[in-house]
Amino acid sequence: MATSTVEDYLKCIFLEQEETGNLVPMGRIASALGVASGTVTAMVKTLSQSGLIGYEPYSGVSLTEAGRKLALHVLRRHRLIELFLVEVVGMDWGEVHEEAEQLEHVVSDRFVERMDSMLGYPRVDPHGDPIPNAQGHVERRDHENLLSCALSLPFRVSRVRDQSSGFLQLLEQQGLVPGSRVEVKERNTAAETVRLRLLPTGDSVSLGFGAAAKIQVAPLPAPVS
């Protein structure tokens, strides 16, 4: 039985690997989990001895197949809990991440499967993150973001890559939640700002480059003539 600490490390490594596709440096793990580098080194050795990660000194770590399976199991619980808290409990999408961080370690598999059934077997959580299925498969979502997508074409906000409460509240105020439709009208490189038009209202919204890069979008299907 994996401890909550082991689960946290494996989930962290999975998410970092998903982001870059490379070995995850020890410093990235320490920063993401808010722990000292020495603590990470000790845990990495334990996880390596347990066959859950591969460790390359001075380069970083990667998950083994066993580690990936356990990480996806934890991630499934986390994202289903987030959606359950929003859809059933009525919590705000900006406050469910921390709650799910605690609950993901204590709910039973039976409860997780009941949540999945109640929610209609959803594919994404409230932030647009894909939910691994019961077999441990997770959909790869390589969508563009507001910093890279084409100008003056309609897109749907598909995923928000920052779970901090303040950032999510800002997006909700701006109308940039998953499912909303937008067009990028202009990118000002000098000012590092992106000007958006919300659809169908036509309201104008401006974001900095950093925020725009965290908002993934998917193209809208062409209208049927």
C-alpha positions, 0 to 999 in steps of 0.5 A, a space after each residue: 500500500 503506497 503512502 500519501 507521500 509516495 503518491 504525491 511524488 509519483 503524481 508530481 513526476 507524472 505531471 512534470 513528465 507530461 509537461 516536458 516529455 523529458 527526465 524530471 530534474 530533482 529541483 523541479 520536484 522539490 519546487 513543485 512539492 515545496 520540500 528541501 532537495 535533500 528530502 527529494 534525494 532520499 525519497 527518489 532513492 526509495 522509489 527507485 529501489 521500489 521499482 517505481 521510478 528510474 533515476 539517472 544521477 545529475 539528469 533526473 527521474 522518470 516513472 517506470 511502468 509500475 510507477 506510471 500506473 500508480 500515478 494515473 490511479 492517484 490522478 484519476 481520484 484527484 480529478 474525479 474528486 474535483 469534478 464531484 466537488 464542483 458538480 455535486 457539492 457545489 464548490 467553486 472550481 477555484 477551491 477544489 484543488 486543495 480539497 482534492 489533494 487531501 481527499 485523493 489519499 483516503 477515498 476508496 476505489 469503490 467510492 471513486 467508481 461510484 463518483 464516476 458513474 454518478 457524473 456520467 463517466 466524464 472525460 475532463 475535470 472542471 479545469 479541462 484536465 483529462 481524467 484517466 479511465 479505470 484502465 489507466 488510460 489518459 487522453 493526450 491533449 496537445 492543444 494550442 494555447 492563446 499565445 500560439 493559436 491562429 489570429 481571428 479564428 474561433 476557438 473553445 477554451 479546453 484546458 487551464 494549466 494553472 490550478 491556483 485559486 487566484 488565477 482561476 478566479 481571474 479567468 472566471 471574472 473574464 469569462 475564460 472558463 473551459 467551454 467558452 469561445 474566443 478569438 485572439 485579435 492581437 498579440 502585442 510583443 512589446 507590451 507582452 499582451 494578448 487581446 481577445 474577443 469573447 464569443 458571442 458577446 464580442 466583449 474584449 479581454 486583455 491578458 499578459 503573455 504568461 496567463 495566455 500561455 496557460 490557457 489551452 484552446 481547441 478549434 471549433 468545428 466548421 458550421 454545417 451549411 
